[in-house]
Each structure stands twice: as C-alpha cells, then as structure tokens.
Amino acid sequence: MEDIVINVTCPKCANEFDKKAKELKDGTIVSCPKCGDKTTIKGNMFTDMQKNLDRSS
Ligand SMILES: [Zn+2]
C-alpha cells in the first residue's frame, strides 16, 4: 500500500506539515511540530482527502 500524505495546516501558527493518511482518521488529534498546538482532523478535511483519493484511483 502506498503512503498517501495529507497536508495539515496549523490553525495557530499556520505552519504546514504532512501526515500519513493511514495514521489519520476523523477526529485524530495531531500536534504541530513547530508550536506544539494540537489540531483535530476535522470531518471535512478527511472527506476532502478521500475525494482526492477517489479521483486519483
Ligand atoms: Zn503550529
């Protein structure tokens, strides 16, 4: 299985970082590597990601 990476933007400092899609699910909490703020992967981010996956397959 290929590693699909999604881009997460920190709402606090606007830092962008990548997370592997297989590590994420709706409601997963990730920490920004720059400021340490915790971001919850929201449902719309997750569905957008899945839409992109559908399009590319
Ligand atoms: Zn941040």
N, CA, C, O and the ligand as a Tripos MOL2 file, in Angstrom:
@<TRIPOS>MOLECULE
protein
  229   227    58     0     0
PROTEIN
NO_CHARGES

@<TRIPOS>ATOM
      1 N           0.8510   -1.2020    0.0000 N.3       1 MET1
      2 CA          0.0000    0.0000    0.0000 C.3       1 MET1
      3 C           0.8780    1.2410    0.0000 C.2       1 MET1
      4 O           1.8040    1.3560    0.8030 O.2       1 MET1
      5 N           0.5880    2.1540   -0.8910 N.am      2 GLU2
      6 CA          1.4080    3.3600   -0.9570 C.3       2 GLU2
      7 C           1.0960    4.2840    0.2090 C.2       2 GLU2
      8 O          -0.0120    4.2740    0.7460 O.2       2 GLU2
      9 N           2.0850    5.0830    0.5950 N.am      3 ASP3
     10 CA          1.8790    6.0540    1.6520 C.3       3 ASP3
     11 C           1.2550    7.3120    1.0760 C.2       3 ASP3
     12 O           1.8960    8.0480    0.3250 O.2       3 ASP3
     13 N           0.0200    7.5500    1.4270 N.am      4 ILE4
     14 CA         -0.6440    8.7650    0.9910 C.3       4 ILE4
     15 C          -0.5030    9.8080    2.0860 C.2       4 ILE4
     16 O          -0.8270    9.5590    3.2470 O.2       4 ILE4
     17 N          -0.0230   10.9630    1.7050 N.am      5 VAL5
     18 CA          0.2620   12.0230    2.6660 C.3       5 VAL5
     19 C          -0.7340   13.1510    2.4860 C.2       5 VAL5
     20 O          -0.9930   13.5930    1.3660 O.2       5 VAL5
     21 N          -1.2790   13.6070    3.5760 N.am      6 ILE6
     22 CA         -2.1380   14.7830    3.5030 C.3       6 ILE6
     23 C          -1.4620   15.9420    4.2070 C.2       6 ILE6
     24 O          -0.6690   15.7650    5.1310 O.2       6 ILE6
     25 N          -1.7980   17.1290    3.7420 N.am      7 ASN7
     26 CA         -1.1960   18.3390    4.2740 C.3       7 ASN7
     27 C          -2.1150   18.9370    5.3360 C.2       7 ASN7
     28 O          -3.3020   19.1620    5.1020 O.2       7 ASN7
     29 N          -1.5340   19.1870    6.5070 N.am      8 VAL8
     30 CA         -2.2890   19.7640    7.6190 C.3       8 VAL8
     31 C          -1.7500   21.1650    7.8860 C.2       8 VAL8
     32 O          -0.5380   21.3610    7.9850 O.2       8 VAL8
     33 N          -2.6400   22.1260    8.0030 N.am      9 THR9
     34 CA         -2.2240   23.4830    8.3380 C.3       9 THR9
     35 C          -2.5900   23.7820    9.7850 C.2       9 THR9
     36 O          -3.7480   23.6530   10.1830 O.2       9 THR9
     37 N          -1.6000   24.1800   10.5620 N.am     10 CYS10
     38 CA         -1.8230   24.5230   11.9620 C.3      10 CYS10
     39 C          -2.6770   25.7950   12.0430 C.2      10 CYS10
     40 O          -2.3280   26.8080   11.4360 O.2      10 CYS10
     41 N          -3.7780   25.7540   12.7760 N.am     11 PRO11
     42 CA         -4.6280   26.9380   12.8810 C.3      11 PRO11
     43 C          -4.0220   28.0370   13.7480 C.2      11 PRO11
     44 O          -4.4790   29.1800   13.7270 O.2      11 PRO11
     45 N          -3.0040   27.6860   14.4990 N.am     12 LYS12
     46 CA         -2.4200   28.6570   15.4300 C.3      12 LYS12
     47 C          -1.2840   29.4440   14.7840 C.2      12 LYS12
     48 O          -1.2540   30.6730   14.8600 O.2      12 LYS12
     49 N          -0.3430   28.7320   14.1440 N.am     13 CYS13
     50 CA          0.8300   29.4150   13.5900 C.3      13 CYS13
     51 C           0.9080   29.3030   12.0720 C.2      13 CYS13
     52 O           1.8390   29.8260   11.4580 O.2      13 CYS13
     53 N          -0.0750   28.6180   11.4550 N.am     14 ALA14
     54 CA         -0.1630   28.4630   10.0090 C.3      14 ALA14
     55 C           0.9670   27.6210    9.4190 C.2      14 ALA14
     56 O           1.1540   27.5940    8.2020 O.2      14 ALA14
     57 N           1.7090   26.9440   10.2700 N.am     15 ASN15
     58 CA          2.7160   26.0100    9.7810 C.3      15 ASN15
     59 C           2.0300   24.8480    9.0670 C.2      15 ASN15
     60 O           1.0100   24.3340    9.5260 O.2      15 ASN15
     61 N           2.6060   24.4460    7.9400 N.am     16 GLU16
     62 CA          2.0580   23.2990    7.2190 C.3      16 GLU16
     63 C           2.9520   22.0960    7.4210 C.2      16 GLU16
     64 O           4.1760   22.1870    7.3210 O.2      16 GLU16
     65 N           2.3320   20.9800    7.7030 N.am     17 PHE17
     66 CA          3.1050   19.7580    7.8790 C.3      17 PHE17
     67 C           2.3120   18.5880    7.3110 C.2      17 PHE17
     68 O           1.0950   18.6560    7.1430 O.2      17 PHE17
     69 N           3.0340   17.5230    7.0220 N.am     18 ASP18
     70 CA          2.4160   16.3690    6.3760 C.3      18 ASP18
     71 C           2.1930   15.2360    7.3660 C.2      18 ASP18
     72 O           3.0210   14.9810    8.2410 O.2      18 ASP18
     73 N           1.0770   14.5740    7.2130 N.am     19 LYS19
     74 CA          0.8100   13.3720    7.9770 C.3      19 LYS19
     75 C           0.4080   12.2660    7.0210 C.2      19 LYS19
     76 O          -0.2270   12.5130    5.9960 O.2      19 LYS19
     77 N           0.7840   11.0470    7.3660 N.am     20 LYS20
     78 CA          0.3760    9.9230    6.5300 C.3      20 LYS20
     79 C          -1.1030    9.6220    6.7500 C.2      20 LYS20
     80 O          -1.5830    9.5330    7.8800 O.2      20 LYS20
     81 N          -1.7970    9.4700    5.6440 N.am     21 ALA21
     82 CA         -3.2430    9.2850    5.7040 C.3      21 ALA21
     83 C          -3.6180    8.0530    6.5220 C.2      21 ALA21
     84 O          -4.6460    8.0440    7.1990 O.2      21 ALA21
     85 N          -2.7940    7.0270    6.4610 N.am     22 LYS22
     86 CA         -3.1510    5.8010    7.1850 C.3      22 LYS22
     87 C          -3.0170    5.9620    8.6930 C.2      22 LYS22
     88 O          -3.5110    5.1310    9.4560 O.2      22 LYS22
     89 N          -2.3520    7.0260    9.1220 N.am     23 GLU23
     90 CA         -2.2550    7.3050   10.5560 C.3      23 GLU23
     91 C          -3.4280    8.1420   11.0540 C.2      23 GLU23
     92 O          -3.5880    8.3710   12.2530 O.2      23 GLU23
     93 N          -4.2320    8.5860   10.1150 N.am     24 LEU24
     94 CA         -5.2970    9.5230   10.4560 C.3      24 LEU24
     95 C          -6.6680    8.9140   10.2610 C.2      24 LEU24
     96 O          -6.8860    8.0710    9.3900 O.2      24 LEU24
     97 N          -7.5690    9.3580   11.0850 N.am     25 LYS25
     98 CA         -8.9850    9.1020   10.8430 C.3      25 LYS25
     99 C          -9.7320   10.3110   11.3800 C.2      25 LYS25
    100 O          -9.1460   11.1730   12.0350 O.2      25 LYS25
    101 N         -11.0170   10.3710   11.1030 N.am     26 ASP26
    102 CA        -11.7850   11.5160   11.5440 C.3      26 ASP26
    103 C         -11.7040   11.6400   13.0660 C.2      26 ASP26
    104 O         -12.0050   10.6950   13.7950 O.2      26 ASP26
    105 N         -11.2970   12.8080   13.5260 N.am     27 GLY27
    106 CA        -11.1840   13.0430   14.9560 C.3      27 GLY27
    107 C          -9.7970   12.8170   15.5300 C.2      27 GLY27
    108 O          -9.5750   13.0400   16.7200 O.2      27 GLY27
    109 N          -8.8520   12.3710   14.6900 N.am     28 THR28
    110 CA         -7.4820   12.1890   15.1550 C.3      28 THR28
    111 C          -6.8710   13.5350   15.5520 C.2      28 THR28
    112 O          -7.0390   14.5340   14.8520 O.2      28 THR28
    113 N          -6.1670   13.5490   16.6750 N.am     29 ILE29
    114 CA         -5.5110   14.7750   17.1280 C.3      29 ILE29
    115 C          -4.0320   14.6940   16.7760 C.2      29 ILE29
    116 O          -3.3470   13.7380   17.1410 O.2      29 ILE29
    117 N          -3.5390   15.7190   16.0540 N.am     30 VAL30
    118 CA         -2.1310   15.7850   15.6920 C.3      30 VAL30
    119 C          -1.5160   17.0290   16.3240 C.2      30 VAL30
    120 O          -2.1960   18.0360   16.5220 O.2      30 VAL30
    121 N          -0.2350   16.9510   16.6360 N.am     31 SER31
    122 CA          0.4530   18.1020   17.2200 C.3      31 SER31
    123 C           1.3060   18.7780   16.1640 C.2      31 SER31
    124 O           2.0110   18.1060   15.4110 O.2      31 SER31
    125 N           1.2510   20.0880   16.1020 N.am     32 CYS32
    126 CA          2.0850   20.8590   15.1960 C.3      32 CYS32
    127 C           3.5480   20.7230   15.6170 C.2      32 CYS32
    128 O           3.8730   20.9410   16.7850 O.2      32 CYS32
    129 N           4.4370   20.3680   14.6860 N.am     33 PRO33
    130 CA          5.8530   20.2110   15.0460 C.3      33 PRO33
    131 C           6.5310   21.5350   15.3460 C.2      33 PRO33
    132 O           7.6180   21.5560   15.9230 O.2      33 PRO33
    133 N           5.9200   22.6150   14.9700 N.am     34 LYS34
    134 CA          6.5340   23.9260   15.1660 C.3      34 LYS34
    135 C           6.1470   24.5390   16.5120 C.2      34 LYS34
    136 O           7.0210   24.9290   17.2860 O.2      34 LYS34
    137 N           4.8430   24.6260   16.7970 N.am     35 CYS35
    138 CA          4.4010   25.2970   18.0180 C.3      35 CYS35
    139 C           3.8090   24.3240   19.0330 C.2      35 CYS35
    140 O           3.5760   24.6890   20.1850 O.2      35 CYS35
    141 N           3.5690   23.0910   18.6050 N.am     36 GLY36
    142 CA          3.0600   22.0880   19.5400 C.3      36 GLY36
    143 C           1.5650   22.1480   19.7670 C.2      36 GLY36
    144 O           1.0270   21.3740   20.5580 O.2      36 GLY36
    145 N           0.8910   23.0480   19.0910 N.am     37 ASP37
    146 CA         -0.5520   23.1470   19.2450 C.3      37 ASP37
    147 C          -1.2210   21.9040   18.6810 C.2      37 ASP37
    148 O          -0.7930   21.3560   17.6660 O.2      37 ASP37
    149 N          -2.2510   21.4820   19.3400 N.am     38 LYS38
    150 CA         -2.9360   20.2710   18.9000 C.3      38 LYS38
    151 C          -4.0920   20.6220   17.9680 C.2      38 LYS38
    152 O          -4.8980   21.5110   18.2450 O.2      38 LYS38
    153 N          -4.1430   19.8990   16.8650 N.am     39 THR39
    154 CA         -5.1670   20.1210   15.8560 C.3      39 THR39
    155 C          -5.9690   18.8400   15.6830 C.2      39 THR39
    156 O          -5.4050   17.7540   15.5490 O.2      39 THR39
    157 N          -7.2650   18.9750   15.6870 N.am     40 THR40
    158 CA         -8.1050   17.8170   15.4240 C.3      40 THR40
    159 C          -8.4010   17.7360   13.9370 C.2      40 THR40
    160 O          -8.8360   18.7110   13.3220 O.2      40 THR40
    161 N          -8.1600   16.5610   13.3650 N.am     41 ILE41
    162 CA         -8.5130   16.3510   11.9640 C.3      41 ILE41
    163 C         -10.0350   16.3560   11.8520 C.2      41 ILE41
    164 O         -10.7230   15.4820   12.3780 O.2      41 ILE41
    165 N         -10.5290   17.3610   11.1540 N.am     42 LYS42
    166 CA        -11.9690   17.5480   11.0760 C.3      42 LYS42
    167 C         -12.5710   16.6860    9.9650 C.2      42 LYS42
    168 O         -11.8870   16.2580    9.0360 O.2      42 LYS42
    169 N         -13.8270   16.4590   10.0930 N.am     43 GLY43
    170 CA        -14.5310   15.6390    9.1200 C.3      43 GLY43
    171 C         -14.3730   16.1230    7.7020 C.2      43 GLY43
    172 O         -14.2240   15.3140    6.7860 O.2      43 GLY43
    173 N         -14.4020   17.4540    7.4940 N.am     44 ASN44
    174 CA        -14.3080   17.9560    6.1230 C.3      44 ASN44
    175 C         -12.9150   17.7370    5.5450 C.2      44 ASN44
    176 O         -12.7740   17.4900    4.3480 O.2      44 ASN44
    177 N         -11.8760   17.8280    6.3930 N.am     45 MET45
    178 CA        -10.5310   17.5450    5.9080 C.3      45 MET45
    179 C         -10.4340   16.0950    5.4580 C.2      45 MET45
    180 O          -9.8080   15.7650    4.4510 O.2      45 MET45
    181 N         -11.0730   15.2530    6.2370 N.am     46 PHE46
    182 CA        -10.9780   13.8250    5.9640 C.3      46 PHE46
    183 C         -11.7440   13.4600    4.6980 C.2      46 PHE46
    184 O         -11.2750   12.6520    3.8960 O.2      46 PHE46
    185 N         -12.9140   14.0520    4.5200 N.am     47 THR47
    186 CA        -13.6870   13.7420    3.3200 C.3      47 THR47
    187 C         -13.0360   14.3330    2.0740 C.2      47 THR47
    188 O         -13.0870   13.7280    1.0030 O.2      47 THR47
    189 N         -12.4220   15.5130    2.2060 N.am     48 ASP48
    190 CA        -11.6850   16.0840    1.0780 C.3      48 ASP48
    191 C         -10.5590   15.1520    0.6630 C.2      48 ASP48
    192 O         -10.3240   14.9320   -0.5250 O.2      48 ASP48
    193 N          -9.8750   14.6150    1.6430 N.am     49 MET49
    194 CA         -8.7810   13.6870    1.3760 C.3      49 MET49
    195 C          -9.3020   12.4600    0.6300 C.2      49 MET49
    196 O          -8.6980   12.0010   -0.3390 O.2      49 MET49
    197 N         -10.4150   11.9480    1.0920 N.am     50 GLN50
    198 CA        -10.9610   10.7530    0.4430 C.3      50 GLN50
    199 C         -11.4180   11.0550   -0.9780 C.2      50 GLN50
    200 O         -11.2980   10.2090   -1.8640 O.2      50 GLN50
    201 N         -11.9400   12.2540   -1.1960 N.am     51 LYS51
    202 CA        -12.3390   12.6520   -2.5450 C.3      51 LYS51
    203 C         -11.1330   12.6600   -3.4780 C.2      51 LYS51
    204 O         -11.2040   12.1920   -4.6140 O.2      51 LYS51
    205 N         -10.0310   13.1980   -2.9770 N.am     52 ASN52
    206 CA         -8.8030   13.2260   -3.7720 C.3      52 ASN52
    207 C          -8.3300   11.8110   -4.0810 C.2      52 ASN52
    208 O          -7.8380   11.5430   -5.1780 O.2      52 ASN52
    209 N          -8.4740   10.9230   -3.1340 N.am     53 LEU53
    210 CA         -8.0670    9.5400   -3.3560 C.3      53 LEU53
    211 C          -8.9320    8.8860   -4.4190 C.2      53 LEU53
    212 O          -8.4360    8.1560   -5.2780 O.2      53 LEU53
    213 N         -10.2360    9.1560   -4.3530 N.am     54 ASP54
    214 CA        -11.1500    8.5830   -5.3320 C.3      54 ASP54
    215 C         -10.8010    9.0560   -6.7440 C.2      54 ASP54
    216 O         -10.8670    8.2960   -7.7110 O.2      54 ASP54
    217 N         -10.4300   10.3300   -6.8310 N.am     55 ARG55
    218 CA        -10.1480   10.9120   -8.1330 C.3      55 ARG55
    219 C          -8.8840   10.3070   -8.7610 C.2      55 ARG55
    220 O          -8.8020   10.1340   -9.9770 O.2      55 ARG55
    221 N          -7.9190    9.9950   -7.9190 N.am     56 SER56
    222 CA         -6.6330    9.5320   -8.4420 C.3      56 SER56
    223 C          -6.5980    8.0240   -8.6950 C.2      56 SER56
    224 O          -5.6280    7.5110   -9.2530 O.2      56 SER56
    225 N          -7.6360    7.3250   -8.2930 N.am     57 SER57
    226 CA         -7.6050    5.8660   -8.4700 C.3      57 SER57
    227 C          -8.5010    5.4030   -9.6060 C.2      57 SER57
    228 O          -8.5830    4.2050   -9.8790 O.2      57 SER57
    229 ZN          1.6370   25.4690   14.9190 Zn       58 ZN58
@<TRIPOS>BOND
     1     1     2 1
     2     2     3 1
     3     3     4 2
     4     3     5 am
     5     5     6 1
     6     6     7 1
     7     7     8 2
     8     7     9 am
     9     9    10 1
    10    10    11 1
    11    11    12 2
    12    11    13 am
    13    13    14 1
    14    14    15 1
    15    15    16 2
    16    15    17 am
    17    17    18 1
    18    18    19 1
    19    19    20 2
    20    19    21 am
    21    21    22 1
    22    22    23 1
    23    23    24 2
    24    23    25 am
    25    25    26 1
    26    26    27 1
    27    27    28 2
    28    27    29 am
    29    29    30 1
    30    30    31 1
    31    31    32 2
    32    31    33 am
    33    33    34 1
    34    34    35 1
    35    35    36 2
    36    35    37 am
    37    37    38 1
    38    38    39 1
    39    39    40 2
    40    39    41 am
    41    41    42 1
    42    42    43 1
    43    43    44 2
    44    43    45 am
    45    45    46 1
    46    46    47 1
    47    47    48 2
    48    47    49 am
    49    49    50 1
    50    50    51 1
    51    51    52 2
    52    51    53 am
    53    53    54 1
    54    54    55 1
    55    55    56 2
    56    55    57 am
    57    57    58 1
    58    58    59 1
    59    59    60 2
    60    59    61 am
    61    61    62 1
    62    62    63 1
    63    63    64 2
    64    63    65 am
    65    65    66 1
    66    66    67 1
    67    67    68 2
    68    67    69 am
    69    69    70 1
    70    70    71 1
    71    71    72 2
    72    71    73 am
    73    73    74 1
    74    74    75 1
    75    75    76 2
    76    75    77 am
    77    77    78 1
    78    78    79 1
    79    79    80 2
    80    79    81 am
    81    81    82 1
    82    82    83 1
    83    83    84 2
    84    83    85 am
    85    85    86 1
    86    86    87 1
    87    87    88 2
    88    87    89 am
    89    89    90 1
    90    90    91 1
    91    91    92 2
    92    91    93 am
    93    93    94 1
    94    94    95 1
    95    95    96 2
    96    95    97 am
    97    97    98 1
    98    98    99 1
    99    99   100 2
   100    99   101 am
   101   101   102 1
   102   102   103 1
   103   103   104 2
   104   103   105 am
   105   105   106 1
   106   106   107 1
   107   107   108 2
   108   107   109 am
   109   109   110 1
   110   110   111 1
   111   111   112 2
   112   111   113 am
   113   113   114 1
   114   114   115 1
   115   115   116 2
   116   115   117 am
   117   117   118 1
   118   118   119 1
   119   119   120 2
   120   119   121 am
   121   121   122 1
   122   122   123 1
   123   123   124 2
   124   123   125 am
   125   125   126 1
   126   126   127 1
   127   127   128 2
   128   127   129 am
   129   129   130 1
   130   130   131 1
   131   131   132 2
   132   131   133 am
   133   133   134 1
   134   134   135 1
   135   135   136 2
   136   135   137 am
   137   137   138 1
   138   138   139 1
   139   139   140 2
   140   139   141 am
   141   141   142 1
   142   142   143 1
   143   143   144 2
   144   143   145 am
   145   145   146 1
   146   146   147 1
   147   147   148 2
   148   147   149 am
   149   149   150 1
   150   150   151 1
   151   151   152 2
   152   151   153 am
   153   153   154 1
   154   154   155 1
   155   155   156 2
   156   155   157 am
   157   157   158 1
   158   158   159 1
   159   159   160 2
   160   159   161 am
   161   161   162 1
   162   162   163 1
   163   163   164 2
   164   163   165 am
   165   165   166 1
   166   166   167 1
   167   167   168 2
   168   167   169 am
   169   169   170 1
   170   170   171 1
   171   171   172 2
   172   171   173 am
   173   173   174 1
   174   174   175 1
   175   175   176 2
   176   175   177 am
   177   177   178 1
   178   178   179 1
   179   179   180 2
   180   179   181 am
   181   181   182 1
   182   182   183 1
   183   183   184 2
   184   183   185 am
   185   185   186 1
   186   186   187 1
   187   187   188 2
   188   187   189 am
   189   189   190 1
   190   190   191 1
   191   191   192 2
   192   191   193 am
   193   193   194 1
   194   194   195 1
   195   195   196 2
   196   195   197 am
   197   197   198 1
   198   198   199 1
   199   199   200 2
   200   199   201 am
   201   201   202 1
   202   202   203 1
   203   203   204 2
   204   203   205 am
   205   205   206 1
   206   206   207 1
   207   207   208 2
   208   207   209 am
   209   209   210 1
   210   210   211 1
   211   211   212 2
   212   211   213 am
   213   213   214 1
   214   214   215 1
   215   215   216 2
   216   215   217 am
   217   217   218 1
   218   218   219 1
   219   219   220 2
   220   219   221 am
   221   221   222 1
   222   222   223 1
   223   223   224 2
   224   223   225 am
   225   225   226 1
   226   226   227 1
   227   227   228 2
@<TRIPOS>SUBSTRUCTURE
     1 MET1         2 RESIDUE 1 A MET
     2 GLU2         6 RESIDUE 1 A GLU
     3 ASP3        10 RESIDUE 1 A ASP
     4 ILE4        14 RESIDUE 1 A ILE
     5 VAL5        18 RESIDUE 1 A VAL
     6 ILE6        22 RESIDUE 1 A ILE
     7 ASN7        26 RESIDUE 1 A ASN
     8 VAL8        30 RESIDUE 1 A VAL
     9 THR9        34 RESIDUE 1 A THR
    10 CYS10       38 RESIDUE 1 A CYS
    11 PRO11       42 RESIDUE 1 A PRO
    12 LYS12       46 RESIDUE 1 A LYS
    13 CYS13       50 RESIDUE 1 A CYS
    14 ALA14       54 RESIDUE 1 A ALA
    15 ASN15       58 RESIDUE 1 A ASN
    16 GLU16       62 RESIDUE 1 A GLU
    17 PHE17       66 RESIDUE 1 A PHE
    18 ASP18       70 RESIDUE 1 A ASP
    19 LYS19       74 RESIDUE 1 A LYS
    20 LYS20       78 RESIDUE 1 A LYS
    21 ALA21       82 RESIDUE 1 A ALA
    22 LYS22       86 RESIDUE 1 A LYS
    23 GLU23       90 RESIDUE 1 A GLU
    24 LEU24       94 RESIDUE 1 A LEU
    25 LYS25       98 RESIDUE 1 A LYS
    26 ASP26      102 RESIDUE 1 A ASP
    27 GLY27      106 RESIDUE 1 A GLY
    28 THR28      110 RESIDUE 1 A THR
    29 ILE29      114 RESIDUE 1 A ILE
    30 VAL30      118 RESIDUE 1 A VAL
    31 SER31      122 RESIDUE 1 A SER
    32 CYS32      126 RESIDUE 1 A CYS
    33 PRO33      130 RESIDUE 1 A PRO
    34 LYS34      134 RESIDUE 1 A LYS
    35 CYS35      138 RESIDUE 1 A CYS
    36 GLY36      142 RESIDUE 1 A GLY
    37 ASP37      146 RESIDUE 1 A ASP
    38 LYS38      150 RESIDUE 1 A LYS
    39 THR39      154 RESIDUE 1 A THR
    40 THR40      158 RESIDUE 1 A THR
    41 ILE41      162 RESIDUE 1 A ILE
    42 LYS42      166 RESIDUE 1 A LYS
    43 GLY43      170 RESIDUE 1 A GLY
    44 ASN44      174 RESIDUE 1 A ASN
    45 MET45      178 RESIDUE 1 A MET
    46 PHE46      182 RESIDUE 1 A PHE
    47 THR47      186 RESIDUE 1 A THR
    48 ASP48      190 RESIDUE 1 A ASP
    49 MET49      194 RESIDUE 1 A MET
    50 GLN50      198 RESIDUE 1 A GLN
    51 LYS51      202 RESIDUE 1 A LYS
    52 ASN52      206 RESIDUE 1 A ASN
    53 LEU53      210 RESIDUE 1 A LEU
    54 ASP54      214 RESIDUE 1 A ASP
    55 ARG55      218 RESIDUE 1 A ARG
    56 SER56      222 RESIDUE 1 A SER
    57 SER57      226 RESIDUE 1 A SER
    58 ZN58       229 GROUP 0 **** ****
